């Protein structure tokens, strides 16, 4: 065999000479279909197909919204690969391997299917990797460490960054006590656990602390209100007219809306409307808003609406229930997971505040701030968007007064809150005064909820808001 420059992974090593004649029995064993000699280096890596597996909640397909890597990039374990959008949540997929991305199986906005390869990763064959199982979590971890991981009868919740910190320090998550929401393990929990093991002294946690009320002389002054009426300004957008019809697939949250509203069509809706005088609540919020800001929380009216609804649900649990498909059994939910409808660029989403029955108004406000921030960024997780038991939709933020809200199955009731208006009303003495009026529109499943029950619940909810001090008697 005559070769000019030779590189081979066989018995013939690198040889550089003008002309070399080599005869090797092992080389003769290869047929012409197998190229033993190449003019470029041969990669000895192993190609592993990283598959998209069951994300949960019955999801079978997702839309690829963003790639964080491209072909040829090097990735490590827990590095973000892409962001996908299901009909329920936005999920970031992270790598299980250290290696080089060799192929992306999908383009942006294409549909990726569960069980199909997402990317091809070239890994070091010398390290040895077990065949990939159908395990892709949200976000993906090793087979032993799911985001919602069953360990000795309980679930461990942690972000990829926290899990990586634990792995680098050889800490088992099952031995760490989480202090976050739903016992989620935070970075501070890992550091505190590590300090106990090593005796190190850690700096104080940056977690927000409860700040005592400031003296009146030091109270943060409220921002001056602009009393001028705000007039909506139309946004001028260039109109592109192509003269051709355009067809687009229904994906993401819009697809979820199609499914949910189709199911809601089977429910006989019962409507009930009323108006609420929020004059006292408006004054109370103005007093508490500066204090909440010193704690880093924006206090709106919604936390009061949510807490008042929870107090009402304790008296009328049928509104916090669900009906099975055969309409034979009613399940009364122990937790008050109250959803809040949000209008985002991705469409209508309804995250919910978990366990409102044991939360304070301030805790509800803090959780709402978190959900609104994630919702605006399109980063709400499946846990935030599922498990709701009752819903409030604030159409007043856009400008509506009345609405006919549609129930979100398997829930049985929903309320739509209108905008707060300054209107003239009469007091008990017959005198006209300026009142802060808000209208509410309720919808209930008339198969298990009658009009009288809905009206009584609304009246109780109304009394809590019109006399917010009365909520102190029932707060726990």
Rosetta blueprint (number, residue, H / E / L):
1 X L
2 X E
3 X E
4 X E
5 X E
6 X E
7 X E
8 X L
9 X L
10 X L
11 X L
12 X L
13 X L
14 X L
15 X E
16 X E
17 X E
18 X E
19 X E
20 X E
21 X E
22 X L
23 X L
24 X L
25 X H
26 X H
27 X H
28 X H
29 X L
30 X L
31 X L
32 X L
33 X L
34 X L
35 X L
36 X L
37 X L
38 X E
39 X L
40 X L
41 X L
42 X L
43 X L
44 X L
45 X L
46 X E
47 X E
48 X E
49 X E
50 X E
51 X E
52 X L
53 X L
54 X L
55 X L
56 X L
57 X L
58 X L
59 X L
60 X L
61 X E
62 X E
63 X E
64 X E
65 X E
66 X E
67 X E
68 X L
69 X L
70 X L
71 X L
72 X L
73 X L
74 X E
75 X E
76 X L
77 X L
78 X L
79 X L
80 X E
81 X E
82 X E
83 X E
84 X E
85 X E
86 X L
87 X L
88 X L
89 X L
90 X E
91 X E
92 X E
93 X E
94 X E
95 X L
96 X L
97 X L
98 X L
99 X E
100 X E
101 X E
102 X E
103 X E
104 X E
105 X L
106 X L
107 X L
108 X L
109 X L
110 X L
111 X E
112 X E
113 X E
114 X L
115 X L
116 X L
117 X E
118 X E
119 X E
120 X E
121 X E
122 X E
123 X E
124 X L
125 X L
126 X L
127 X L
128 X L
129 X L
130 X L
131 X L
132 X L
133 X L
134 X L
135 X L
136 X L
137 X L
138 X L
139 X L
140 X L
141 X L
142 X L
143 X L
144 X L
145 X L
146 X L
147 X L
148 X L
149 X E
150 X E
151 X E
152 X L
153 X L
154 X E
155 X E
156 X E
157 X L
158 X E
159 X L
160 X H
161 X H
162 X H
163 X H
164 X H
165 X H
166 X H
167 X H
168 X H
169 X L
170 X L
171 X L
172 X L
173 X H
174 X H
175 X H
176 X L
177 X L
178 X L
179 X L
180 X L
181 X H
182 X H
183 X H
184 X L
185 X E
186 X L
187 X H
188 X H
189 X H
190 X H
191 X H
192 X H
193 X H
194 X H
195 X H
196 X H
197 X H
198 X H
199 X L
200 X L
201 X L
202 X L
203 X L
204 X L
205 X L
206 X L
207 X L
208 X L
209 X L
210 X L
211 X L
212 X L
213 X L
214 X L
215 X L
216 X H
217 X H
218 X H
219 X L
220 X L
221 X L
222 X L
223 X L
224 X L
225 X L
226 X L
227 X L
228 X L
229 X L
230 X L
231 X L
232 X L
233 X L
234 X L
235 X L
236 X L
237 X L
238 X L
239 X L
240 X L
241 X L
242 X L
243 X L
244 X L
245 X L
246 X L
247 X L
248 X L
249 X L
250 X L
251 X L
252 X H
253 X H
254 X H
255 X H
256 X H
257 X H
258 X H
259 X H
260 X H
261 X H
262 X H
263 X H
264 X H
265 X L
266 X L
267 X L
268 X L
269 X E
270 X E
271 X E
272 X E
273 X E
274 X E
275 X E
276 X E
277 X E
278 X L
279 X H
280 X H
281 X H
282 X H
283 X H
284 X H
285 X H
286 X H
287 X H
288 X H
289 X H
290 X H
291 X H
292 X H
293 X H
294 X H
295 X L
296 X L
297 X L
298 X L
299 X L
300 X L
301 X L
302 X H
303 X H
304 X H
305 X H
306 X H
307 X H
308 X H
309 X H
310 X H
311 X H
312 X H
313 X H
314 X H
315 X H
316 X L
317 X H
318 X H
319 X H
320 X H
321 X E
322 X E
323 X E
324 X L
325 X L
326 X L
327 X L
328 X L
329 X L
330 X E
331 X E
332 X E
333 X L
334 X L
335 X L
336 X L
337 X L
338 X E
339 X E
340 X E
341 X E
342 X E
343 X E
344 X E
345 X L
346 X L
347 X E
348 X E
349 X E
350 X E
351 X E
352 X E
353 X E
354 X L
355 X L
356 X H
357 X H
358 X H
359 X L
360 X L
361 X H
362 X H
363 X H
364 X H
365 X H
366 X H
367 X H
368 X H
369 X H
370 X H
371 X H
372 X H
373 X H
374 X H
375 X H
376 X H
377 X H
378 X L
379 X L
380 X L
381 X L
382 X H
383 X H
384 X H
385 X H
386 X L
387 X L
388 X L
389 X L
390 X E
391 X E
392 X E
393 X E
394 X E
395 X H
396 X H
397 X H
398 X L
399 X L
400 X L
401 X L
402 X L
403 X L
404 X L
405 X L
406 X L
407 X L
408 X L
409 X L
410 X L
411 X L
412 X L
413 X E
414 X E
415 X E
416 X E
417 X E
418 X E
419 X E
420 X E
421 X E
422 X E
423 X E
424 X E
425 X E
426 X E
427 X L
428 X L
429 X L
430 X L
431 X L
432 X E
433 X E
434 X E
435 X E
436 X E
437 X E
438 X E
439 X E
440 X E
441 X E
442 X E
443 X E
444 X E
445 X E
446 X L
447 X L
448 X L
449 X L
450 X L
451 X H
452 X H
453 X H
454 X H
455 X H
456 X H
457 X H
458 X H
459 X H
460 X H
461 X H
462 X H
463 X H
464 X H
465 X H
466 X H
467 X L
468 X H
469 X H
470 X H
471 X H
472 X H
473 X H
474 X L
475 X L
476 X L
